[in-house]
Amino acid sequence: MASVATDYTNKVVKTDEIAEFSDEVVEEMRSHLGKYPEGRQRSALIPLLFVIQRERGYLDNPGINFLAKFLDLEVTDVWETATFYSMFNLKKIGKHHIQVCKTLSCRIMGEPEITGHICDKLGIKPGETTEDEKFTVTRVECLGSCGTAPMLQVGFDYYEDLTIEKVDKMLDALD
Amino acid sequence: MEIKAIGCDPLQLKLMHVKDGHTLKVYEEHGGYKSLRKAMNMTSDEIIDEVKKSSLRGRGGAGFPTGMKWSFVPRDSPKPKYIVCNADESEPGTFKDRYLLERDPHALIEGMLIGAFALGVETCYIYFRGEYKYLIDIMDRAIEEAEAANLVGENILGSDFTCNFYTHTGAGAYICGEETALLSSLEGERGHPRMKPPFPAVEGVYACPTVVNNVETLTAVPQIIEMGGEAWQQIGTEKSGGTKLWSVSGHVKKPGVYELPMGYDDMEKFILEDCGGMLRDDKKLKAVIPGGSSVYIMNADQIIGKRVTLDFEGLVEGGSAVGSGGFIVMDETVDVMDSTKNLTEFYKHESCGWCTPCREGTDWMVKIFNRIAAGGGRPEDAQLLLDISDNIEGKSFCPLGDAAAWPIQSAVKRFPEDFKKHLLRDGQ
């Protein structure tokens, strides 16, 4: 069924293209289905959206189309869930996604200085990606690490008890 | 960061500093899965009775009596039943569950198994916040270990009790810590809360009877079965049984996770002595949010010399609430207008958008705070914020609206100077 969907840029784009994945990735996706009762395959949507994001860098139309077919859902059903959760990227981001926690404990323990330093060093503002597509910086809400504030996550990795020196070391080590 | 018990033996924190405490072998060496074996020789009613006697109240924030929640599950339902662990720890200032999941995953499995045995549950889900991916990996390994030892799966320990465990990931949405939103999310939907009733105990995930409990609630269950509900209750107070984990962050020398007996005396001593006192010796205590961001903020006068005890009743009497037990301590350098703005931004970002008062109200309040922060504060703004928060509180579909209103209501009333200085037109 040919259909259209609105992507993050609010451009109407054709969505016929369906992404292809290796047998291993499809097998990994299948393994999630077994966690849920018969007929409840939609439950696997969030874990599978993470797989699509890992494989394609962000949630693009072909990836979403694949998932709709894989789970026997409408394309809009998949987008409906995908657009709710803040960990899903609806546009291309840098290789390293630096997510600085901005909520209260981190804020009073020095988040503004940390974010400012990272952004100065990379020459971008929060929400932007460096030209070489290596880094994206985002200010995010509480990451559950308040006792070791200020902190940030790069991808899924935690960096805690941050100082300017630690941040510099971290940035140097990320290639 | 400190992780330790004060004023009681470590129960929740027993394995926190034990090498390889996350493995089945070490967990069993320290008495692990003995409570499960004991429970499997008890009847459902006996298990639920022990939990009721313990006065265990939910550790996620709402504080609902756990034994009562379990007893709402219909015994004769022909539908499958579920236990879902809420490991979506997202309340600002709260990080206790993270350490339980990282260093003692088998305690959670054992607690859930005991509940499952009592309630006739054959499937358990553990719903993690998406950012806790490394903890999902740890839990998956723990489940595999338990399966290999016949503690999870078919015919557990040779009995006819069967129970399977699965981890499930969220993807960044505070609202999914609300139990019905969590169930929507578990079904692959947007994390919108659902109308209650029907309560999850009757119609939860897949419209089947479901118990949703916080991590710390479930890890208390093996302790309760081991020592008996009454003995566990007596560690704490009559209405708040047992011990409680407190996450402490902000301007103290020793932030961390502390296990205290319920009724611990008192809040001032806890902050100024046990947590090492103020981070900078020359800065005085100004404000504390004791229960994660969704409770009333307290000023120093409500704490110093007031003997506020740390339990459900004591903190309400003191002017706030236990919530999730997340202490955010602020010294005199903090501008409470700014900290309240920060939390209002949080609630605006995390409002699911389902109901108008919360969606629009939090957005309006952030706009007002932005104007104030940009130097455009007006004398009437404090009242305007109170009016809007009053139109959210009690008028929203789920408790997120109340949670957004309370920090503002208490901050405006308890720190009037911090608002007044921003609200003078043209610097008058």
HADDOCK unambig.tbl for C-alpha pairs under 7 A between the chains (distance, minus, plus):
assign (segid A and resid 35 and name CA) (segid B and resid 166 and name CA) 6.25 0.50 0.50
assign (segid A and resid 42 and name CA) (segid B and resid 187 and name CA) 6.24 0.50 0.50
assign (segid A and resid 42 and name CA) (segid B and resid 188 and name CA) 5.20 0.50 0.50
assign (segid A and resid 43 and name CA) (segid B and resid 186 and name CA) 5.71 0.50 0.50
assign (segid A and resid 43 and name CA) (segid B and resid 187 and name CA) 4.16 0.50 0.50
assign (segid A and resid 43 and name CA) (segid B and resid 188 and name CA) 4.23 0.50 0.50
assign (segid A and resid 44 and name CA) (segid B and resid 188 and name CA) 6.39 0.50 0.50
assign (segid A and resid 45 and name CA) (segid B and resid 188 and name CA) 5.20 0.50 0.50
assign (segid A and resid 46 and name CA) (segid B and resid 169 and name CA) 6.98 0.50 0.50
assign (segid A and resid 46 and name CA) (segid B and resid 170 and name CA) 6.77 0.50 0.50
assign (segid A and resid 46 and name CA) (segid B and resid 188 and name CA) 6.19 0.50 0.50
assign (segid A and resid 47 and name CA) (segid B and resid 169 and name CA) 6.22 0.50 0.50
assign (segid A and resid 80 and name CA) (segid B and resid 190 and name CA) 6.90 0.50 0.50
assign (segid A and resid 81 and name CA) (segid B and resid 188 and name CA) 6.94 0.50 0.50
assign (segid A and resid 81 and name CA) (segid B and resid 189 and name CA) 5.47 0.50 0.50
assign (segid A and resid 81 and name CA) (segid B and resid 190 and name CA) 4.88 0.50 0.50
assign (segid A and resid 84 and name CA) (segid B and resid 190 and name CA) 5.82 0.50 0.50
assign (segid A and resid 85 and name CA) (segid B and resid 171 and name CA) 5.44 0.50 0.50
assign (segid A and resid 85 and name CA) (segid B and resid 172 and name CA) 5.37 0.50 0.50
assign (segid A and resid 85 and name CA) (segid B and resid 173 and name CA) 5.82 0.50 0.50
assign (segid A and resid 86 and name CA) (segid B and resid 171 and name CA) 6.60 0.50 0.50
assign (segid A and resid 86 and name CA) (segid B and resid 172 and name CA) 5.03 0.50 0.50
assign (segid A and resid 86 and name CA) (segid B and resid 173 and name CA) 6.63 0.50 0.50
assign (segid A and resid 87 and name CA) (segid B and resid 171 and name CA) 5.22 0.50 0.50
assign (segid A and resid 87 and name CA) (segid B and resid 172 and name CA) 5.20 0.50 0.50
assign (segid A and resid 103 and name CA) (segid B and resid 92 and name CA) 6.90 0.50 0.50
assign (segid A and resid 103 and name CA) (segid B and resid 342 and name CA) 6.52 0.50 0.50
assign (segid A and resid 103 and name CA) (segid B and resid 343 and name CA) 6.96 0.50 0.50
assign (segid A and resid 103 and name CA) (segid B and resid 346 and name CA) 6.99 0.50 0.50
assign (segid A and resid 104 and name CA) (segid B and resid 339 and name CA) 6.41 0.50 0.50
assign (segid A and resid 104 and name CA) (segid B and resid 342 and name CA) 6.21 0.50 0.50
assign (segid A and resid 104 and name CA) (segid B and resid 343 and name CA) 6.65 0.50 0.50
assign (segid A and resid 105 and name CA) (segid B and resid 93 and name CA) 6.51 0.50 0.50
assign (segid A and resid 105 and name CA) (segid B and resid 249 and name CA) 6.27 0.50 0.50
assign (segid A and resid 105 and name CA) (segid B and resid 250 and name CA) 5.34 0.50 0.50
assign (segid A and resid 105 and name CA) (segid B and resid 328 and name CA) 6.45 0.50 0.50
assign (segid A and resid 108 and name CA) (segid B and resid 250 and name CA) 6.84 0.50 0.50
assign (segid A and resid 109 and name CA) (segid B and resid 250 and name CA) 6.50 0.50 0.50
assign (segid A and resid 141 and name CA) (segid B and resid 346 and name CA) 6.42 0.50 0.50
assign (segid A and resid 142 and name CA) (segid B and resid 90 and name CA) 6.54 0.50 0.50
assign (segid A and resid 142 and name CA) (segid B and resid 92 and name CA) 5.57 0.50 0.50
assign (segid A and resid 143 and name CA) (segid B and resid 90 and name CA) 6.89 0.50 0.50
assign (segid A and resid 144 and name CA) (segid B and resid 89 and name CA) 6.78 0.50 0.50
assign (segid A and resid 144 and name CA) (segid B and resid 90 and name CA) 6.10 0.50 0.50
assign (segid A and resid 144 and name CA) (segid B and resid 94 and name CA) 6.06 0.50 0.50
assign (segid A and resid 144 and name CA) (segid B and resid 95 and name CA) 4.91 0.50 0.50
assign (segid A and resid 145 and name CA) (segid B and resid 95 and name CA) 5.85 0.50 0.50
assign (segid A and resid 146 and name CA) (segid B and resid 93 and name CA) 5.55 0.50 0.50
assign (segid A and resid 146 and name CA) (segid B and resid 94 and name CA) 6.92 0.50 0.50
assign (segid A and resid 146 and name CA) (segid B and resid 95 and name CA) 6.73 0.50 0.50
assign (segid A and resid 146 and name CA) (segid B and resid 249 and name CA) 5.57 0.50 0.50
assign (segid A and resid 147 and name CA) (segid B and resid 1 and name CA) 6.50 0.50 0.50
assign (segid A and resid 147 and name CA) (segid B and resid 248 and name CA) 6.19 0.50 0.50
assign (segid A and resid 147 and name CA) (segid B and resid 249 and name CA) 4.65 0.50 0.50
assign (segid A and resid 147 and name CA) (segid B and resid 255 and name CA) 5.26 0.50 0.50
assign (segid A and resid 147 and name CA) (segid B and resid 256 and name CA) 5.33 0.50 0.50
assign (segid A and resid 148 and name CA) (segid B and resid 1 and name CA) 6.75 0.50 0.50
assign (segid A and resid 156 and name CA) (segid B and resid 131 and name CA) 6.28 0.50 0.50
assign (segid A and resid 156 and name CA) (segid B and resid 133 and name CA) 6.58 0.50 0.50
